[in-house]
Amino acid sequence: MLCVKLVHVVVIDIWEAAGSLESTARDTAIKYLLRFGKKDGKNRKDLLKAIHYIILMLYVHGKEIENETHSGN
């Protein structure tokens, strides 16, 4: 019998581990803001997706501040 352990990986965790979460979140937020009003009209979902990625940027920023505080910089 073959036993396979399934691991749930979230893409955001990969971006964070690669050090690209902030820039990816920024670029994706911009994408949705620029798409608003063009694809499917003034689509509320585009604004909510932009907000989601901006919140991810705030998360990264908060972790950076926390790390600076703990490292004494």
N, C-alpha and C positions, 0 to 999 in steps of 0.2 A: 504494500500500500504506500502510495506516495503522499507524503505529508508536506504541505506548503504553508509557511507562515505568511499571512498577508499583513503588509505594513501599510498603514494609511499615511500617505505623504501629501502635504498641502503645498501647492506651488509657492505660496507666500513664504513658507519656511525655507524653501530652496533659494528664493531671491534673497532672503535675509542672510542665510549662510554664505551666499556668494558675495554679499556686500552690495547688492544692487537693488534692495527693496525701495530705498528712498527715490532713486532716479526712475525706477520702473513705475512706482506709484505716481510720481509727478507726471511722467510722460503719458501714462494711461488716463490720469485725471484731465490733462489737457486735451487728449483725444476725445473724451466724452463731452467736454465743454465745447469743443469745436464742432462736434457732430450735432449738438443740440440745435434744433430748428431746421436741420438739413435732412436727416434720415428719419422718416416717420413723423415729420413735423416737429413741433415743440414737445418732444417726448420727455415726460417726467422721469422716466427710467434713466435717461442719460444724465440728468442732474443728480439723481440718487447714486448712480455709479461713480460720478465725479466726486461726490461727497465721501463715498466709501474710500476711494483712493487717497483723498486728502486726509481722512482720519488715519489711514495707514502711515502717511507722512508724519502726522503728529505723534504717532506711536514711536516711530524711529527717532524723531527729535527728542521726545521725552526720555528714551533710553540713552541717547547721547548725553543729555544733561545729567542724568542719573550717574552715568559712568564717569563724567568729569567731576561730579561732586564727590564720588567715592575715591577717585584717584588723586584728589587734591589739586587738580588743575583749575 
